[in-house]
């Protein structure tokens, strides 16, 4: 069994690269968000700086991308919100089982985000357009849901693998 885990552990660099890509994307979105917001605020008070009509909608769209992608990053770091008040009172086997159960629930949510999010973004959501940018489809406003679902699936697979590995591999065997 330990040979299987050693073989699968070779994929860890792939997860590291995926994490770095999503983190870099979140950083780019944050910088763009800050720059557009600064330009919009300055455009209201400084006469020679334009205040584009599209700034609010674009800022909100970028924020939605950051919110759902950062949730996927939290899964990788095991930093998502959880109840741990009773962890010291429960046996470690029960905590491991509950962690695996919560990972399966998050995995199911991620699948729903991909399937339903893509259906909505590509059908109903794609029919509208931004008010300030009529040539841009609202598809881009709903597209972060399936994207984040894919990232959550990737990172949740790693989390599930790590939980299962901790059950079968003892500390000295690693």
VMD Tcl script that builds the backbone (N, CA, C; Angstrom):
set m [mol new atoms 522]
animate dup $m
set s [atomselect $m all]
$s set {name element resname resid chain x y z} {
  {N N UNK 1 A 0.831 -1.193 0.000}
  {CA C UNK 1 A 0.000 0.000 0.000}
  {C C UNK 1 A 0.872 1.250 0.000}
  {N N UNK 2 A 2.000 1.151 0.672}
  {CA C UNK 2 A 2.882 2.317 0.748}
  {C C UNK 2 A 3.455 2.660 -0.630}
  {N N UNK 3 A 3.615 1.650 -1.503}
  {CA C UNK 3 A 4.092 1.905 -2.869}
  {C C UNK 3 A 3.093 2.727 -3.663}
  {N N UNK 4 A 1.801 2.451 -3.438}
  {CA C UNK 4 A 0.756 3.226 -4.105}
  {C C UNK 4 A 0.830 4.691 -3.702}
  {N N UNK 5 A 0.989 4.929 -2.404}
  {CA C UNK 5 A 1.046 6.311 -1.919}
  {C C UNK 5 A 2.297 7.032 -2.425}
  {N N UNK 6 A 3.403 6.301 -2.526}
  {CA C UNK 6 A 4.629 6.919 -3.060}
  {C C UNK 6 A 4.443 7.294 -4.528}
  {N N UNK 7 A 3.752 6.443 -5.265}
  {CA C UNK 7 A 3.504 6.734 -6.684}
  {C C UNK 7 A 2.589 7.943 -6.847}
  {N N UNK 8 A 1.543 8.006 -6.034}
  {CA C UNK 8 A 0.602 9.121 -6.142}
  {C C UNK 8 A 1.234 10.419 -5.628}
  {N N UNK 9 A 2.130 10.315 -4.666}
  {CA C UNK 9 A 2.809 11.506 -4.139}
  {C C UNK 9 A 3.634 12.230 -5.206}
  {N N UNK 10 A 3.959 11.544 -6.290}
  {CA C UNK 10 A 4.712 12.185 -7.371}
  {C C UNK 10 A 3.890 13.249 -8.093}
  {N N UNK 11 A 2.558 13.239 -7.889}
  {CA C UNK 11 A 1.687 14.239 -8.508}
  {C C UNK 11 A 1.587 15.526 -7.699}
  {N N UNK 12 A 2.210 15.560 -6.528}
  {CA C UNK 12 A 2.146 16.755 -5.686}
  {C C UNK 12 A 2.640 18.008 -6.418}
  {N N UNK 13 A 3.698 17.935 -7.227}
  {CA C UNK 13 A 4.101 19.148 -7.964}
  {C C UNK 13 A 3.014 19.683 -8.903}
  {N N UNK 14 A 2.157 18.809 -9.411}
  {CA C UNK 14 A 1.056 19.262 -10.269}
  {C C UNK 14 A 0.074 20.094 -9.448}
  {N N UNK 15 A -0.216 19.633 -8.231}
  {CA C UNK 15 A -1.102 20.393 -7.351}
  {C C UNK 15 A -0.455 21.718 -6.949}
  {N N UNK 16 A 0.858 21.689 -6.738}
  {CA C UNK 16 A 1.563 22.924 -6.386}
  {C C UNK 16 A 1.474 23.948 -7.516}
  {N N UNK 17 A 1.644 23.486 -8.746}
  {CA C UNK 17 A 1.555 24.388 -9.900}
  {C C UNK 17 A 0.132 24.916 -10.046}
  {N N UNK 18 A -0.859 24.058 -9.890}
  {CA C UNK 18 A -2.258 24.506 -9.984}
  {C C UNK 18 A -2.549 25.553 -8.915}
  {N N UNK 19 A -2.044 25.335 -7.702}
  {CA C UNK 19 A -2.245 26.298 -6.623}
  {C C UNK 19 A -1.596 27.636 -6.966}
  {N N UNK 20 A -0.374 27.572 -7.478}
  {CA C UNK 20 A 0.339 28.814 -7.817}
  {C C UNK 20 A -0.356 29.567 -8.950}
  {N N UNK 21 A -0.917 28.838 -9.897}
  {CA C UNK 21 A -1.631 29.490 -11.002}
  {C C UNK 21 A -2.879 30.194 -10.487}
  {N N UNK 22 A -3.664 29.510 -9.653}
  {CA C UNK 22 A -4.883 30.118 -9.121}
  {C C UNK 22 A -4.531 31.301 -8.219}
  {N N UNK 23 A -3.482 31.161 -7.405}
  {CA C UNK 23 A -3.052 32.258 -6.534}
  {C C UNK 23 A -2.592 33.457 -7.362}
  {N N UNK 24 A -1.828 33.206 -8.422}
  {CA C UNK 24 A -1.371 34.296 -9.290}
  {C C UNK 24 A -2.551 34.974 -9.970}
  {N N UNK 25 A -3.514 34.194 -10.399}
  {CA C UNK 25 A -4.714 34.755 -11.018}
  {C C UNK 25 A -5.464 35.640 -10.027}
  {N N UNK 26 A -5.584 35.185 -8.780}
  {CA C UNK 26 A -6.245 36.006 -7.755}
  {C C UNK 26 A -5.482 37.303 -7.515}
  {N N UNK 27 A -4.174 37.241 -7.527}
  {CA C UNK 27 A -3.362 38.450 -7.343}
  {C C UNK 27 A -3.566 39.424 -8.496}
  {N N UNK 28 A -3.602 38.895 -9.725}
  {CA C UNK 28 A -3.845 39.763 -10.888}
  {C C UNK 28 A -5.224 40.410 -10.806}
  {N N UNK 29 A -6.207 39.642 -10.420}
  {CA C UNK 29 A -7.562 40.174 -10.299}
  {C C UNK 29 A -7.630 41.253 -9.232}
  {N N UNK 30 A -6.925 41.056 -8.130}
  {CA C UNK 30 A -6.914 42.049 -7.064}
  {C C UNK 30 A -6.249 43.348 -7.520}
  {N N UNK 31 A -5.134 43.224 -8.216}
  {CA C UNK 31 A -4.448 44.425 -8.716}
  {C C UNK 31 A -5.338 45.158 -9.711}
  {N N UNK 32 A -5.959 44.422 -10.625}
  {CA C UNK 32 A -6.860 45.058 -11.592}
  {C C UNK 32 A -8.032 45.724 -10.876}
  {N N UNK 33 A -8.564 45.059 -9.875}
  {CA C UNK 33 A -9.668 45.609 -9.086}
  {C C UNK 33 A -9.267 46.924 -8.424}
  {N N UNK 34 A -8.112 46.939 -7.812}
  {CA C UNK 34 A -7.634 48.150 -7.135}
  {C C UNK 34 A -7.385 49.276 -8.132}
  {N N UNK 35 A -6.761 48.966 -9.257}
  {CA C UNK 35 A -6.468 49.999 -10.250}
  {C C UNK 35 A -7.749 50.595 -10.842}
  {N N UNK 36 A -8.702 49.742 -11.175}
  {CA C UNK 36 A -9.954 50.242 -11.750}
  {C C UNK 36 A -10.719 51.076 -10.725}
  {N N UNK 37 A -10.726 50.611 -9.473}
  {CA C UNK 37 A -11.415 51.373 -8.425}
  {C C UNK 37 A -10.749 52.723 -8.207}
  {N N UNK 38 A -9.424 52.753 -8.171}
  {CA C UNK 38 A -8.702 54.027 -8.007}
  {C C UNK 38 A -8.997 54.969 -9.169}
  {N N UNK 39 A -8.989 54.427 -10.383}
  {CA C UNK 39 A -9.270 55.258 -11.550}
  {C C UNK 39 A -10.701 55.810 -11.472}
  {N N UNK 40 A -11.630 54.991 -11.036}
  {CA C UNK 40 A -13.015 55.432 -10.944}
  {C C UNK 40 A -13.190 56.521 -9.881}
  {N N UNK 41 A -12.567 56.318 -8.718}
  {CA C UNK 41 A -12.691 57.309 -7.649}
  {C C UNK 41 A -11.996 58.613 -8.042}
  {N N UNK 42 A -10.799 58.499 -8.604}
  {CA C UNK 42 A -10.101 59.712 -9.033}
  {C C UNK 42 A -10.850 60.418 -10.152}
  {N N UNK 43 A -11.489 59.629 -11.026}
  {CA C UNK 43 A -12.237 60.214 -12.133}
  {C C UNK 43 A -13.423 61.048 -11.680}
  {N N UNK 44 A -13.909 60.793 -10.495}
  {CA C UNK 44 A -15.029 61.571 -9.966}
  {C C UNK 44 A -14.595 62.933 -9.435}
  {N N UNK 45 A -13.325 63.020 -9.032}
  {CA C UNK 45 A -12.862 64.244 -8.371}
  {C C UNK 45 A -11.778 65.002 -9.137}
  {N N UNK 46 A -11.083 64.336 -10.045}
  {CA C UNK 46 A -10.033 64.994 -10.827}
  {C C UNK 46 A -10.563 65.162 -12.243}
  {N N UNK 47 A -10.597 66.400 -12.741}
  {CA C UNK 47 A -11.265 66.670 -14.023}
  {C C UNK 47 A -10.647 65.966 -15.233}
  {N N UNK 48 A -9.349 65.764 -15.285}
  {CA C UNK 48 A -8.739 65.215 -16.501}
  {C C UNK 48 A -8.620 63.681 -16.487}
  {N N UNK 49 A -9.055 63.029 -15.421}
  {CA C UNK 49 A -9.065 61.558 -15.365}
  {C C UNK 49 A -10.491 61.089 -15.632}
  {N N UNK 50 A -10.655 60.205 -16.620}
  {CA C UNK 50 A -12.018 59.759 -16.948}
  {C C UNK 50 A -12.572 58.790 -15.899}
  {N N UNK 51 A -13.858 58.857 -15.701}
  {CA C UNK 51 A -14.560 57.898 -14.844}
  {C C UNK 51 A -15.403 57.021 -15.758}
  {N N UNK 52 A -14.883 55.844 -16.133}
  {CA C UNK 52 A -15.630 55.011 -17.079}
  {C C UNK 52 A -16.920 54.472 -16.470}
  {N N UNK 53 A -17.915 54.379 -17.298}
  {CA C UNK 53 A -19.229 53.904 -16.844}
  {C C UNK 53 A -19.191 52.421 -16.488}
  {N N UNK 54 A -18.259 51.685 -17.051}
  {CA C UNK 54 A -18.201 50.247 -16.854}
  {C C UNK 54 A -17.448 49.842 -15.591}
  {N N UNK 55 A -16.859 50.768 -14.882}
  {CA C UNK 55 A -15.957 50.415 -13.783}
  {C C UNK 55 A -16.644 49.611 -12.672}
  {N N UNK 56 A -17.848 50.007 -12.279}
  {CA C UNK 56 A -18.511 49.308 -11.174}
  {C C UNK 56 A -18.812 47.857 -11.529}
  {N N UNK 57 A -19.332 47.618 -12.717}
  {CA C UNK 57 A -19.666 46.250 -13.106}
  {C C UNK 57 A -18.419 45.379 -13.243}
  {N N UNK 58 A -17.362 45.938 -13.771}
  {CA C UNK 58 A -16.128 45.164 -13.920}
  {C C UNK 58 A -15.519 44.870 -12.555}
  {N N UNK 59 A -15.518 45.836 -11.666}
  {CA C UNK 59 A -14.992 45.617 -10.320}
  {C C UNK 59 A -15.779 44.520 -9.604}
  {N N UNK 60 A -17.086 44.549 -9.703}
  {CA C UNK 60 A -17.906 43.514 -9.063}
  {C C UNK 60 A -17.666 42.133 -9.676}
  {N N UNK 61 A -17.472 42.091 -10.983}
  {CA C UNK 61 A -17.177 40.817 -11.642}
  {C C UNK 61 A -15.833 40.278 -11.182}
  {N N UNK 62 A -14.822 41.145 -11.124}
  {CA C UNK 62 A -13.504 40.707 -10.667}
  {C C UNK 62 A -13.560 40.233 -9.217}
  {N N UNK 63 A -14.361 40.907 -8.411}
  {CA C UNK 63 A -14.506 40.480 -7.014}
  {C C UNK 63 A -15.166 39.111 -6.911}
  {N N UNK 64 A -16.105 38.828 -7.779}
  {CA C UNK 64 A -16.743 37.507 -7.739}
  {C C UNK 64 A -15.754 36.413 -8.132}
  {N N UNK 65 A -14.877 36.695 -9.109}
  {CA C UNK 65 A -13.826 35.740 -9.466}
  {C C UNK 65 A -12.911 35.486 -8.269}
  {N N UNK 66 A -12.474 36.571 -7.617}
  {CA C UNK 66 A -11.568 36.424 -6.475}
  {C C UNK 66 A -12.215 35.659 -5.334}
  {N N UNK 67 A -13.472 35.907 -5.071}
  {CA C UNK 67 A -14.152 35.265 -3.942}
  {C C UNK 67 A -14.214 33.750 -4.109}
  {N N UNK 68 A -14.647 33.300 -5.252}
  {CA C UNK 68 A -14.804 31.858 -5.422}
  {C C UNK 68 A -13.467 31.156 -5.651}
  {N N UNK 69 A -12.530 31.814 -6.307}
  {CA C UNK 69 A -11.214 31.202 -6.491}
  {C C UNK 69 A -10.445 31.130 -5.180}
  {N N UNK 70 A -10.604 32.136 -4.336}
  {CA C UNK 70 A -9.915 32.088 -3.048}
  {C C UNK 70 A -10.518 31.010 -2.148}
  {N N UNK 71 A -11.774 30.675 -2.338}
  {CA C UNK 71 A -12.370 29.552 -1.603}
  {C C UNK 71 A -11.682 28.249 -1.996}
  {N N UNK 72 A -11.357 28.104 -3.270}
  {CA C UNK 72 A -10.628 26.920 -3.721}
  {C C UNK 72 A -9.223 26.891 -3.110}
  {N N UNK 73 A -8.593 28.052 -3.017}
  {CA C UNK 73 A -7.265 28.112 -2.399}
  {C C UNK 73 A -7.332 27.721 -0.926}
  {N N UNK 74 A -8.392 28.106 -0.248}
  {CA C UNK 74 A -8.546 27.763 1.170}
  {C C UNK 74 A -8.674 26.250 1.357}
  {N N UNK 75 A -9.261 25.566 0.403}
  {CA C UNK 75 A -9.365 24.108 0.476}
  {C C UNK 75 A -7.973 23.500 0.454}
  {N N UNK 76 A -7.115 24.005 -0.405}
  {CA C UNK 76 A -5.755 23.460 -0.502}
  {C C UNK 76 A -4.977 23.666 0.787}
  {N N UNK 77 A -5.142 24.816 1.417}
  {CA C UNK 77 A -4.408 25.133 2.649}
  {C C UNK 77 A -5.116 24.590 3.887}
  {N N UNK 78 A -6.276 23.991 3.683}
  {CA C UNK 78 A -7.102 23.504 4.787}
  {C C UNK 78 A -7.443 24.652 5.736}
  {N N UNK 79 A -7.780 25.787 5.150}
  {CA C UNK 79 A -8.039 27.006 5.925}
  {C C UNK 79 A -9.494 27.443 5.845}
  {N N UNK 80 A -10.387 26.609 5.337}
  {CA C UNK 80 A -11.780 26.997 5.255}
  {C C UNK 80 A -12.416 26.935 6.647}
  {N N UNK 81 A -13.483 27.655 6.794}
  {CA C UNK 81 A -14.148 27.745 8.092}
  {C C UNK 81 A -14.742 26.391 8.454}
  {N N UNK 82 A -14.549 26.004 9.698}
  {CA C UNK 82 A -15.102 24.745 10.165}
  {C C UNK 82 A -15.333 24.815 11.665}
  {N N UNK 83 A -16.182 23.946 12.127}
  {CA C UNK 83 A -16.454 23.851 13.561}
  {C C UNK 83 A -15.458 22.881 14.179}
  {N N UNK 84 A -14.675 23.362 15.129}
  {CA C UNK 84 A -13.711 22.493 15.798}
  {C C UNK 84 A -13.884 22.511 17.314}
  {N N UNK 85 A -14.994 22.997 17.783}
  {CA C UNK 85 A -15.210 23.129 19.226}
  {C C UNK 85 A -15.209 21.775 19.936}
  {N N UNK 86 A -15.687 20.741 19.276}
  {CA C UNK 86 A -15.780 19.431 19.920}
  {C C UNK 86 A -14.624 18.501 19.557}
  {N N UNK 87 A -13.667 18.968 18.785}
  {CA C UNK 87 A -12.589 18.097 18.333}
  {C C UNK 87 A -11.780 17.506 19.476}
  {N N UNK 88 A -11.587 18.251 20.535}
  {CA C UNK 88 A -10.779 17.708 21.642}
  {C C UNK 88 A -11.562 16.692 22.470}
  {N N UNK 89 A -12.875 16.641 22.293}
  {CA C UNK 89 A -13.698 15.693 23.048}
  {C C UNK 89 A -13.991 14.414 22.263}
  {N N UNK 90 A -13.790 14.448 20.961}
  {CA C UNK 90 A -14.090 13.289 20.120}
  {C C UNK 90 A -12.837 12.448 19.908}
  {N N UNK 91 A -13.015 11.156 19.683}
  {CA C UNK 91 A -11.852 10.323 19.361}
  {C C UNK 91 A -11.278 10.716 17.998}
  {N N UNK 92 A -9.986 10.501 17.829}
  {CA C UNK 92 A -9.333 10.922 16.583}
  {C C UNK 92 A -9.919 10.202 15.373}
  {N N UNK 93 A -10.369 8.964 15.533}
  {CA C UNK 93 A -10.984 8.243 14.407}
  {C C UNK 93 A -12.269 8.933 13.961}
  {N N UNK 94 A -13.039 9.436 14.906}
  {CA C UNK 94 A -14.277 10.145 14.554}
  {C C UNK 94 A -13.964 11.456 13.852}
  {N N UNK 95 A -12.934 12.136 14.290}
  {CA C UNK 95 A -12.545 13.401 13.638}
  {C C UNK 95 A -12.085 13.138 12.212}
  {N N UNK 96 A -11.301 12.081 12.013}
  {CA C UNK 96 A -10.860 11.728 10.656}
  {C C UNK 96 A -12.059 11.389 9.768}
  {N N UNK 97 A -12.999 10.634 10.319}
  {CA C UNK 97 A -14.192 10.267 9.544}
  {C C UNK 97 A -15.008 11.504 9.194}
  {N N UNK 98 A -15.162 12.419 10.150}
  {CA C UNK 98 A -15.913 13.644 9.881}
  {C C UNK 98 A -15.184 14.540 8.877}
  {N N UNK 99 A -13.859 14.573 8.933}
  {CA C UNK 99 A -13.095 15.335 7.943}
  {C C UNK 99 A -13.303 14.775 6.544}
  {N N UNK 100 A -13.278 13.451 6.437}
  {CA C UNK 100 A -13.509 12.826 5.124}
  {C C UNK 100 A -14.928 13.084 4.647}
  {N N UNK 101 A -15.896 13.006 5.557}
  {CA C UNK 101 A -17.282 13.303 5.193}
  {C C UNK 101 A -17.424 14.741 4.704}
  {N N UNK 102 A -16.798 15.683 5.403}
  {CA C UNK 102 A -16.889 17.079 4.962}
  {C C UNK 102 A -16.199 17.278 3.621}
  {N N UNK 103 A -15.103 16.545 3.389}
  {CA C UNK 103 A -14.436 16.641 2.091}
  {C C UNK 103 A -15.330 16.107 0.971}
  {N N UNK 104 A -16.038 15.024 1.235}
  {CA C UNK 104 A -16.967 14.505 0.217}
  {C C UNK 104 A -18.102 15.492 -0.045}
  {N N UNK 105 A -18.558 16.156 0.987}
  {CA C UNK 105 A -19.621 17.154 0.804}
  {C C UNK 105 A -19.112 18.346 -0.016}
  {N N UNK 106 A -17.923 18.792 0.272}
  {CA C UNK 106 A -17.340 19.896 -0.500}
  {C C UNK 106 A -17.094 19.452 -1.938}
  {N N UNK 107 A -16.663 18.214 -2.121}
  {CA C UNK 107 A -16.455 17.673 -3.462}
  {C C UNK 107 A -17.772 17.660 -4.241}
  {N N UNK 108 A -18.855 17.248 -3.570}
  {CA C UNK 108 A -20.171 17.250 -4.217}
  {C C UNK 108 A -20.594 18.671 -4.578}
  {N N UNK 109 A -20.348 19.608 -3.679}
  {CA C UNK 109 A -20.649 21.014 -3.974}
  {C C UNK 109 A -19.858 21.495 -5.186}
  {N N UNK 110 A -18.600 21.104 -5.273}
  {CA C UNK 110 A -17.772 21.518 -6.407}
  {C C UNK 110 A -18.313 20.964 -7.723}
  {N N UNK 111 A -18.787 19.728 -7.700}
  {CA C UNK 111 A -19.378 19.144 -8.910}
  {C C UNK 111 A -20.642 19.909 -9.293}
  {N N UNK 112 A -21.470 20.238 -8.305}
  {CA C UNK 112 A -22.673 21.030 -8.574}
  {C C UNK 112 A -22.283 22.395 -9.152}
  {N N UNK 113 A -21.230 23.001 -8.609}
  {CA C UNK 113 A -20.791 24.303 -9.127}
  {C C UNK 113 A -20.376 24.205 -10.587}
  {N N UNK 114 A -19.692 23.137 -10.951}
  {CA C UNK 114 A -19.259 22.974 -12.345}
  {C C UNK 114 A -20.462 22.744 -13.252}
  {N N UNK 115 A -21.298 21.791 -12.902}
  {CA C UNK 115 A -22.406 21.408 -13.778}
  {C C UNK 115 A -23.455 22.516 -13.873}
  {N N UNK 116 A -23.989 22.917 -12.731}
  {CA C UNK 116 A -25.060 23.914 -12.730}
  {C C UNK 116 A -24.511 25.291 -13.103}
  {N N UNK 117 A -23.313 25.608 -12.611}
  {CA C UNK 117 A -22.706 26.898 -12.954}
  {C C UNK 117 A -22.469 27.043 -14.446}
  {N N UNK 118 A -21.990 25.972 -15.078}
  {CA C UNK 118 A -21.756 26.039 -16.524}
  {C C UNK 118 A -23.081 26.140 -17.281}
  {N N UNK 119 A -24.079 25.364 -16.861}
  {CA C UNK 119 A -25.389 25.447 -17.530}
  {C C UNK 119 A -25.941 26.865 -17.443}
  {N N UNK 120 A -25.857 27.449 -16.259}
  {CA C UNK 120 A -26.398 28.791 -16.090}
  {C C UNK 120 A -25.587 29.819 -16.864}
  {N N UNK 121 A -24.258 29.735 -16.770}
  {CA C UNK 121 A -23.406 30.716 -17.448}
  {C C UNK 121 A -23.553 30.633 -18.965}
  {N N UNK 122 A -23.711 29.423 -19.480}
  {CA C UNK 122 A -23.756 29.275 -20.936}
  {C C UNK 122 A -25.155 29.439 -21.527}
  {N N UNK 123 A -26.188 29.404 -20.710}
  {CA C UNK 123 A -27.546 29.537 -21.256}
  {C C UNK 123 A -28.197 30.832 -20.787}
  {N N UNK 124 A -28.833 30.781 -19.630}
  {CA C UNK 124 A -29.577 31.932 -19.132}
  {C C UNK 124 A -28.676 33.135 -18.857}
  {N N UNK 125 A -27.529 32.888 -18.221}
  {CA C UNK 125 A -26.617 33.982 -17.896}
  {C C UNK 125 A -26.004 34.627 -19.116}
  {N N UNK 126 A -25.826 33.853 -20.182}
  {CA C UNK 126 A -25.197 34.381 -21.394}
  {C C UNK 126 A -26.155 35.219 -22.232}
  {N N UNK 127 A -27.443 35.169 -21.931}
  {CA C UNK 127 A -28.408 35.912 -22.743}
  {C C UNK 127 A -28.362 37.410 -22.484}
  {N N UNK 128 A -27.990 37.796 -21.274}
  {CA C UNK 128 A -27.950 39.216 -20.950}
  {C C UNK 128 A -26.607 39.827 -21.290}
  {N N UNK 129 A -26.526 41.110 -21.088}
  {CA C UNK 129 A -25.253 41.804 -21.290}
  {C C UNK 129 A -25.102 42.832 -20.181}
  {N N UNK 130 A -23.891 43.279 -20.017}
  {CA C UNK 130 A -23.635 44.324 -19.032}
  {C C UNK 130 A -24.367 45.600 -19.449}
  {N N UNK 131 A -24.888 46.327 -18.489}
  {CA C UNK 131 A -25.630 47.552 -18.793}
  {C C UNK 131 A -24.705 48.591 -19.420}
  {N N UNK 132 A -23.526 48.739 -18.851}
  {CA C UNK 132 A -22.607 49.773 -19.339}
  {C C UNK 132 A -21.769 49.308 -20.525}
  {N N UNK 133 A -21.785 47.997 -20.798}
  {CA C UNK 133 A -21.041 47.445 -21.936}
  {C C UNK 133 A -21.941 46.472 -22.682}
  {N N UNK 134 A -22.832 46.969 -23.516}
  {CA C UNK 134 A -23.819 46.095 -24.166}
  {C C UNK 134 A -23.214 45.014 -25.070}
  {N N UNK 135 A -21.973 45.191 -25.500}
  {CA C UNK 135 A -21.367 44.194 -26.376}
  {C C UNK 135 A -20.746 43.034 -25.610}
  {N N UNK 136 A -20.679 43.124 -24.276}
  {CA C UNK 136 A -20.070 42.068 -23.460}
  {C C UNK 136 A -21.172 41.250 -22.791}
  {N N UNK 137 A -21.114 39.950 -22.987}
  {CA C UNK 137 A -22.111 39.040 -22.435}
  {C C UNK 137 A -21.950 38.892 -20.922}
  {N N UNK 138 A -23.066 38.658 -20.259}
  {CA C UNK 138 A -23.030 38.400 -18.811}
  {C C UNK 138 A -22.473 37.016 -18.500}
  {N N UNK 139 A -22.171 36.262 -19.517}
  {CA C UNK 139 A -21.496 34.977 -19.340}
  {C C UNK 139 A -20.273 35.152 -18.445}
  {N N UNK 140 A -19.523 36.228 -18.649}
  {CA C UNK 140 A -18.300 36.460 -17.886}
  {C C UNK 140 A -18.581 36.743 -16.419}
  {N N UNK 141 A -19.789 37.173 -16.100}
  {CA C UNK 141 A -20.138 37.402 -14.705}
  {C C UNK 141 A -20.414 36.080 -13.982}
  {N N UNK 142 A -20.935 35.088 -14.683}
  {CA C UNK 142 A -21.286 33.812 -14.074}
  {C C UNK 142 A -20.234 32.730 -14.292}
  {N N UNK 143 A -19.262 32.995 -15.139}
  {CA C UNK 143 A -18.219 32.024 -15.465}
  {C C UNK 143 A -17.319 31.654 -14.283}
  {N N UNK 144 A -17.111 32.507 -13.277}
  {CA C UNK 144 A -16.236 32.084 -12.176}
  {C C UNK 144 A -16.780 30.900 -11.374}
  {N N UNK 145 A -18.067 30.663 -11.403}
  {CA C UNK 145 A -18.627 29.547 -10.628}
  {C C UNK 145 A -18.106 28.203 -11.142}
  {N N UNK 146 A -18.237 27.894 -12.442}
  {CA C UNK 146 A -17.674 26.608 -12.888}
  {C C UNK 146 A -16.149 26.563 -12.815}
  {N N UNK 147 A -15.491 27.701 -13.021}
  {CA C UNK 147 A -14.021 27.725 -12.919}
  {C C UNK 147 A -13.594 27.368 -11.501}
  {N N UNK 148 A -14.217 27.988 -10.518}
  {CA C UNK 148 A -13.883 27.695 -9.128}
  {C C UNK 148 A -14.267 26.264 -8.773}
  {N N UNK 149 A -15.342 25.752 -9.355}
  {CA C UNK 149 A -15.720 24.363 -9.121}
  {C C UNK 149 A -14.640 23.405 -9.580}
  {N N UNK 150 A -14.047 23.675 -10.724}
  {CA C UNK 150 A -12.951 22.833 -11.221}
  {C C UNK 150 A -11.755 22.919 -10.271}
  {N N UNK 151 A -11.405 24.128 -9.844}
  {CA C UNK 151 A -10.288 24.280 -8.914}
  {C C UNK 151 A -10.580 23.574 -7.592}
  {N N UNK 152 A -11.825 23.666 -7.125}
  {CA C UNK 152 A -12.186 22.981 -5.883}
  {C C UNK 152 A -12.087 21.466 -6.034}
  {N N UNK 153 A -12.493 20.947 -7.164}
  {CA C UNK 153 A -12.386 19.503 -7.400}
  {C C UNK 153 A -10.931 19.071 -7.338}
  {N N UNK 154 A -10.067 19.820 -7.998}
  {CA C UNK 154 A -8.632 19.485 -8.011}
  {C C UNK 154 A -8.078 19.485 -6.593}
  {N N UNK 155 A -8.331 20.540 -5.838}
  {CA C UNK 155 A -7.764 20.638 -4.494}
  {C C UNK 155 A -8.459 19.706 -3.505}
  {N N UNK 156 A -9.721 19.407 -3.739}
  {CA C UNK 156 A -10.434 18.491 -2.851}
  {C C UNK 156 A -9.971 17.059 -3.068}
  {N N UNK 157 A -9.621 16.708 -4.294}
  {CA C UNK 157 A -9.057 15.379 -4.541}
  {C C UNK 157 A -7.764 15.203 -3.744}
  {N N UNK 158 A -6.966 16.252 -3.712}
  {CA C UNK 158 A -5.726 16.184 -2.933}
  {C C UNK 158 A -6.024 16.072 -1.440}
  {N N UNK 159 A -7.001 16.825 -0.949}
  {CA C UNK 159 A -7.357 16.769 0.468}
  {C C UNK 159 A -7.879 15.383 0.850}
  {N N UNK 160 A -8.730 14.812 0.014}
  {CA C UNK 160 A -9.232 13.458 0.280}
  {C C UNK 160 A -8.101 12.444 0.277}
  {N N UNK 161 A -7.212 12.564 -0.690}
  {CA C UNK 161 A -6.060 11.668 -0.754}
  {C C UNK 161 A -5.213 11.776 0.520}
  {N N UNK 162 A -4.971 13.004 0.982}
  {CA C UNK 162 A -4.158 13.190 2.182}
  {C C UNK 162 A -4.829 12.588 3.414}
  {N N UNK 163 A -6.159 12.715 3.521}
  {CA C UNK 163 A -6.868 12.119 4.653}
  {C C UNK 163 A -6.778 10.594 4.613}
  {N N UNK 164 A -6.964 10.023 3.441}
  {CA C UNK 164 A -6.899 8.571 3.307}
  {C C UNK 164 A -5.476 8.075 3.545}
  {N N UNK 165 A -4.511 8.816 3.056}
  {CA C UNK 165 A -3.109 8.453 3.274}
  {C C UNK 165 A -2.774 8.468 4.762}
  {N N UNK 166 A -3.277 9.459 5.495}
  {CA C UNK 166 A -3.011 9.533 6.934}
  {C C UNK 166 A -3.623 8.352 7.690}
  {N N UNK 167 A -4.667 7.754 7.157}
  {CA C UNK 167 A -5.267 6.584 7.801}
  {C C UNK 167 A -4.391 5.349 7.596}
  {N N UNK 168 A -3.881 5.168 6.370}
  {CA C UNK 168 A -3.164 3.938 6.039}
  {C C UNK 168 A -1.657 3.985 6.285}
  {N N UNK 169 A -1.073 5.142 6.234}
  {CA C UNK 169 A 0.376 5.264 6.394}
  {C C UNK 169 A 0.668 5.802 7.777}
  {N N UNK 170 A 1.482 5.079 8.516}
  {CA C UNK 170 A 1.858 5.530 9.861}
  {C C UNK 170 A 2.972 6.569 9.752}
  {N N UNK 171 A 3.190 7.329 10.811}
  {CA C UNK 171 A 4.168 8.418 10.821}
  {C C UNK 171 A 5.566 7.951 10.428}
  {N N UNK 172 A 5.986 6.797 10.899}
  {CA C UNK 172 A 7.338 6.303 10.602}
  {C C UNK 172 A 7.493 5.799 9.179}
  {N N UNK 173 A 6.376 5.469 8.522}
  {CA C UNK 173 A 6.430 4.901 7.161}
  {C C UNK 173 A 6.558 5.955 6.079}
  {N N UNK 174 A 6.318 7.206 6.409}
  {CA C UNK 174 A 6.271 8.264 5.386}
  {C C UNK 174 A 7.589 8.497 4.776}
}
mol reanalyze $m
mol bondsrecalc $m
mol representation Tube
mol addrep $m
